[in-house]
Amino acid sequence: MKRITGSTKLLGVIGQPIEHSLSPILHNAALTEMELDYVYLPFAIAPGDLDAAIAGFRAIDLQGFSVTIPHKQAILSHLTGITDVAAAIGAVNTVWKTEAGWHGTNTDVIGFLAPLQALQTEWGSTCAIVLGNGGAARAVVAGCAQLGCAEIQVVGRNPDKLTQFLQSWHGSSLAPSLQTYPWDALPTLLSRADLVVNTTPIGMSPQVERSPLTPMEIQQLKNGAIAYDLIYVPNPTLFLQHARSQGCITIDGLEMLIGQGAAALEIWTGRAVPINTMRQAVRQHLGMTG
């Protein structure tokens, strides 16, 4: 058991709800392996309590914290500086203390990219399809642009939100090849896709028997295409099960979770992070084998 004393430094994650968060599992396993006198705690913070929480964090000398729903945009007004990638995405998920105040970035892009970069694909000629146009889709678009994807096609169900999504990237160097399409355009898009990313909650509890793509739509994916689901429970999702049977390379959201967490922990500690330890800890916690 980790020994906590009066000199133990504090890290944490804020959100609501927060009970389901796997971040304490990831970070405390890594901190123990690194033999650092830190502890990472979950903080359930309601939207109306964010101001008081940030003031309290300064008072208790919190070193840094992760940010999850519903605070990723609201935290911006509490920061004295953010990175370019956080500004482009319009959301922050990692905050650290400086002499000038709280600074923030978004490590979701790093987490999203980690398993893709390991594939060593020539991304310059690839077509990426992003299912959904919410906050997670913004990090995915930024990641696909960073990879150098030739086409980034975002598909959504609400025409007004799609228009707003596209306009929000106007002038940004992160998404020069971005296009948006209504959901009913999928049948004409999927056969060209090299990468399909689900950023919607379809397939997550309580919708575990659903997939964002029908079996017929998944059959349009070419053998060797990459199917990436940001959902990590259940594992694999129905979407990934069907994609795997189609001959696709599949990636689940657990790798993104681990990657973004490792990037944050490196910012806070200035040390290389044992990613395998984080992976083993969360897989054991979730009862996964292999």
NORQUI-V932865 format. One record per residue. N is the residue number from 1. RES is the residue in one letter. SS is DSSP state (A for helix, B for strand, O for the rest). PSI is psi in radians with two decimals (none if undefined). Layout:
n & res & ss & psi
N & RES & SS & PSI
N & RES & SS & PSI
//
This chain:
n & res & ss & psi
1 & M & O & 2.41
2 & K & O & 2.35
3 & R & O & 2.10
4 & I & O & 2.25
5 & T & O & -3.07
6 & G & O & -0.25
7 & S & O & -0.01
8 & T & O & 2.26
9 & K & B & 2.56
10 & L & B & 2.35
11 & L & B & 2.93
12 & G & B & -3.07
13 & V & B & 2.39
14 & I & B & 2.50
15 & G & B & 3.07
16 & Q & O & 1.98
17 & P & O & 2.84
18 & I & O & -0.15
19 & E & O & -0.52
20 & H & O & -0.16
21 & S & O & 2.34
22 & L & O & -0.06
23 & S & A & -0.74
24 & P & A & -0.62
25 & I & A & -0.86
26 & L & A & -0.94
27 & H & A & -0.72
28 & N & A & -0.56
29 & A & A & -0.76
30 & A & A & -0.74
31 & L & A & -0.64
32 & T & A & -0.79
33 & E & A & -0.64
34 & M & A & -0.14
35 & E & O & 0.75
36 & L & O & 2.49
37 & D & O & 1.17
38 & Y & B & 2.76
39 & V & B & 2.50
40 & Y & B & 2.13
41 & L & B & 2.58
42 & P & B & 2.39
43 & F & B & 2.00
44 & A & B & 1.87
45 & I & O & 2.05
46 & A & O & 2.67
47 & P & A & -0.71
48 & G & A & -0.19
49 & D & A & 0.12
50 & L & A & -0.75
51 & D & A & -0.85
52 & A & A & -0.65
53 & A & A & -0.77
54 & I & A & -0.70
55 & A & A & -0.69
56 & G & A & -0.64
57 & F & A & -0.69
58 & R & A & -0.71
59 & A & A & -0.62
60 & I & O & 0.14
61 & D & O & 0.70
62 & L & O & 2.35
63 & Q & O & -0.50
64 & G & B & 2.92
65 & F & B & 2.68
66 & S & B & 2.71
67 & V & B & 2.21
68 & T & O & -3.05
69 & I & O & 2.33
70 & P & O & 0.51
71 & H & O & 0.03
72 & K & O & -0.52
73 & Q & O & -0.71
74 & A & A & -0.48
75 & I & A & -0.36
76 & L & A & -0.66
77 & S & A & -0.17
78 & H & A & 0.05
79 & L & O & 2.53
80 & T & O & -0.18
81 & G & B & 2.57
82 & I & B & 2.77
83 & T & O & 2.89
84 & D & A & -0.69
85 & V & A & -0.64
86 & A & A & -0.67
87 & A & A & -0.73
88 & A & A & -0.70
89 & I & A & -0.52
90 & G & O & 0.40
91 & A & O & 2.64
92 & V & O & 2.39
93 & N & O & -0.06
94 & T & B & 2.23
95 & V & B & 2.44
96 & W & B & 2.75
97 & K & B & 2.37
98 & T & B & 2.98
99 & E & O & -0.50
100 & A & O & -0.25
101 & G & B & -2.90
102 & W & B & 2.32
103 & H & B & 2.68
104 & G & B & 2.75
105 & T & B & -3.10
106 & N & O & 1.91
107 & T & O & 0.05
108 & D & A & -0.61
109 & V & A & -0.79
110 & I & A & -0.78
111 & G & A & -0.73
112 & F & A & -0.71
113 & L & A & -0.51
114 & A & A & -0.93
115 & P & A & -0.43
116 & L & A & -0.74
117 & Q & A & -0.48
118 & A & O & -0.31
119 & L & O & -0.29
120 & Q & O & 0.71
121 & T & O & 2.60
122 & E & O & 1.73
123 & W & A & -0.24
124 & G & A & -0.31
125 & S & A & 0.25
126 & T & O & 2.71
127 & C & B & 2.13
128 & A & B & 2.31
129 & I & B & 2.21
130 & V & B & 2.06
131 & L & B & 1.98
132 & G & O & 2.71
133 & N & O & 0.64
134 & G & O & -2.77
135 & G & A & -0.71
136 & A & A & -0.60
137 & A & A & -0.53
138 & R & A & -0.75
139 & A & A & -0.65
140 & V & A & -0.74
141 & V & A & -0.79
142 & A & A & -0.68
143 & G & A & -0.76
144 & C & A & -0.66
145 & A & A & -0.70
146 & Q & A & -0.61
147 & L & A & -0.48
148 & G & O & 0.44
149 & C & O & 2.38
150 & A & O & -0.63
151 & E & B & 2.39
152 & I & B & 1.94
153 & Q & B & 1.99
154 & V & B & 2.24
155 & V & B & 2.25
156 & G & B & 2.95
157 & R & O & -0.37
158 & N & O & 1.94
159 & P & A & -0.71
160 & D & A & -0.74
161 & K & A & -0.60
162 & L & A & -0.76
163 & T & A & -0.77
164 & Q & A & -0.69
165 & F & A & -0.84
166 & L & A & -0.78
167 & Q & A & -0.54
168 & S & A & -0.31
169 & W & O & 0.02
170 & H & O & 2.22
171 & G & O & -0.05
172 & S & O & 2.39
173 & S & A & -0.18
174 & L & A & -0.39
175 & A & A & 1.07
176 & P & O & -0.36
177 & S & O & 0.41
178 & L & B & 2.32
179 & Q & B & 2.65
180 & T & B & 2.60
181 & Y & B & 2.60
182 & P & B & 2.79
183 & W & A & -0.57
184 & D & A & -0.04
185 & A & A & -0.14
186 & L & A & -0.76
187 & P & A & -0.50
188 & T & A & -0.16
189 & L & A & -0.62
190 & L & A & -0.58
191 & S & A & -0.35
192 & R & A & -0.10
193 & A & O & 2.35
194 & D & O & -0.41
195 & L & B & 2.23
196 & V & B & 2.18
197 & V & B & 2.15
198 & N & B & 1.98
199 & T & O & 0.09
200 & T & O & 2.89
201 & P & O & 0.08
202 & I & O & 2.07
203 & G & O & -0.24
204 & M & O & 2.69
205 & S & O & 2.32
206 & P & O & 0.36
207 & Q & O & 0.65
208 & V & O & -0.34
209 & E & O & 0.23
210 & R & O & 2.80
211 & S & O & 2.55
212 & P & O & -0.36
213 & L & O & 2.46
214 & T & O & 2.79
215 & P & A & -0.64
216 & M & A & -0.69
217 & E & A & -0.69
218 & I & A & -0.54
219 & Q & O & -0.31
220 & Q & O & -0.28
221 & L & O & 2.42
222 & K & O & 2.66
223 & N & O & 2.26
224 & G & O & -0.11
225 & A & O & 2.75
226 & I & B & 2.16
227 & A & B & 2.12
228 & Y & B & 2.11
229 & D & B & 2.16
230 & L & O & -0.24
231 & I & O & 2.42
232 & Y & O & -0.10
233 & V & O & 2.11
234 & P & O & 2.89
235 & N & O & 1.94
236 & P & O & 2.80
237 & T & O & 2.91
238 & L & A & -0.67
239 & F & A & -0.83
240 & L & A & -0.61
241 & Q & A & -0.82
242 & H & A & -0.68
243 & A & A & -0.68
244 & R & A & -0.69
245 & S & A & -0.34
246 & Q & O & -0.06
247 & G & O & 0.29
248 & C & O & 2.68
249 & I & B & 2.27
250 & T & B & 2.49
251 & I & B & 2.29
252 & D & O & 2.94
253 & G & A & -0.19
254 & L & A & -0.65
255 & E & A & -0.63
256 & M & A & -0.73
257 & L & A & -0.81
258 & I & A & -0.76
259 & G & A & -0.75
260 & Q & A & -0.60
261 & G & A & -0.72
262 & A & A & -0.71
263 & A & A & -0.70
264 & A & A & -0.77
265 & L & A & -0.58
266 & E & A & -0.66
267 & I & A & -0.80
268 & W & A & -0.63
269 & T & A & -0.35
270 & G & O & 0.33
271 & R & O & 2.68
272 & A & O & 2.50
273 & V & O & 2.37
274 & P & O & 1.53
275 & I & A & -0.67
276 & N & A & -0.63
277 & T & A & -0.73
278 & M & A & -0.77
279 & R & A & -0.82
280 & Q & A & -0.69
281 & A & A & -0.79
282 & V & A & -0.62
283 & R & A & -0.69
284 & Q & A & -0.74
285 & H & A & -0.65
286 & L & O & 0.00
287 & G & O & 0.44
288 & M & O & 2.58
289 & T & O & 2.82
290 & G & O & none
//
